[in-house]
Amino acid sequence: MRRALYAAFFSLASLSPALADVRIEASPGGIATSFVDYFEALRESGERVVIDGPCFSACTLALSIMPPSRLCATRRAILGFHAAKLVDQDGDVYPAPEATRVVADTYPAPIRRWIKRHGGLTSRPIFLYGRELAAMVPLCR
């Protein structure tokens, strides 16, 4: 009996902890390389990303980095896209057309088509939500 209890304990102790969902409730975006690093770490961790509110700018890189099976959006999700920009050490902002092309090319094909239909990535943000988003990103269950 004692041997069976030890075996059961060690079996349970060797189990990995349950993975939790990572919920994005409001992200204005930020430095793209930071988001790339973050989403790559989440991809490697096996966790799922739930977009549950505004996910703007660099936050949308989740679409490019996370496996589609581990990314979903709620009815509250809103994705905001715009052209990439560079900010120098003095805080001056410059267009970054090559970076914009690279980023745009990483999005899944349905997202790229939607962006193209809405005028492409420019300095003016465009927003994807509701039924259009649900047709491209699985609804969270």
N, C-alpha and C positions, 0 to 999 in steps of 0.2 A: 504494500500500500504506500509506504513512504517513497519507494522508488517511483511509483506512478505519479505521486504528487510532485516530486522533483522534476520528472520529465515534463509534466504539464507546465510547471513554473518556467522552466528554461525555454520551452516552446513559446510561451507567451512573451517572455522577456526578449526573445530574438525577433519578434515581429516589429516591423517599422511602424512609427507613429502614423496615424491617419493624416493624409494630406488635406489641407484646408483650401478653400477657394480664396483667391485674392480678388477683392472687390474694389473696383474703381468707381467711386461715387462722385468725384469732382476733380478732374485734372485739367489745369490750364495748359499743360505741356511744359516745355522747358528745353534744356540742352539735349539735342537728339542723341548724342553718344551716351549720355547717362541713361536714357530710356532704352537704348539698344542693349546696354549692359544689364539693366534690370530685367528686361523681358527675356534675354538669353538665359539669365540665371533661373528665372521662373520656368522656362522651357525645360531646362536640365533638371529642375527639381521635381517635375511631374505634376506640379500644381495646375489648377485651372484658373483662368482669368475671367471674371464676370464684370462686364461693363454695365454699370448700374447708375449711370448719370452722365454728365458731360465728360468727354474724353477728347480733348482738343490737341491740335498741333502734334508734337512728338509723341504724345500718348497713343495716337493712331498707329504707331509702329507695331503695336501689339498684333495688328492684322497681318503684318509681314513676318513676324518672328514666331508667334505662338502657333502650334499645330491647330488646324481648324477644329479638331475634336476636343481641344482643351480651351476653347474660347467661345464665349456666348455673350449675348446682350439681353438686358431686360427691356421692358416697355419704356423705361425711363432713360435709356441710353441715347446719347446724341454724340455723333462723331463730327469733329470740326477739322477741316483740311485747309491748308494754305501753302503757298510757295515757301521754300526754305530761304533763310536769310542768315547772313553772317554779321556778327557784332564784334567790332574791334575793341582793343583795350581802352579806348576812350569812350566807348558806348555808342559809337556811330554804327548805324545799320546799313547793310549793303545787300542787294539782291544776290542770290546764289543759284543761278540757273542750272549749273551742272549738278549741284547737290539736289535740286528740285527734281531733275530728270532721274537721278539715281533712286531717290526715295519713291517717286511715282512708279518706277519700274518694279519695285519690290512688293507693291500691293497686289492682292489677288485680282485676277482678271475682271470679275464683276465690279469691284471697287474702282479699278482703272477706267472701265467703261463709264461708270457713273460720273467720275470726276471729269472725264472728257465731255460727256453730255452737258455738264454744268459749267463749261468754259475753261476747264483745266485748273491747274494750281497757279494761282496768282496771289498778289498781296491781299486780295479781298477773300476772307474766309467763306467757305461753303459748308453746309451742314447736312448730314445724313442722319435720318431718324425715322421712326414709325415703320410703316409697312415697307418702305424702300429698304431700310436697314434690315428688317426681318427677312427680306428676300435674299439677303447676302450674308448675314451673320446669324447663326442658329440662335433661337430664343432659348434662354436659360430655363432649365427644368428643375 
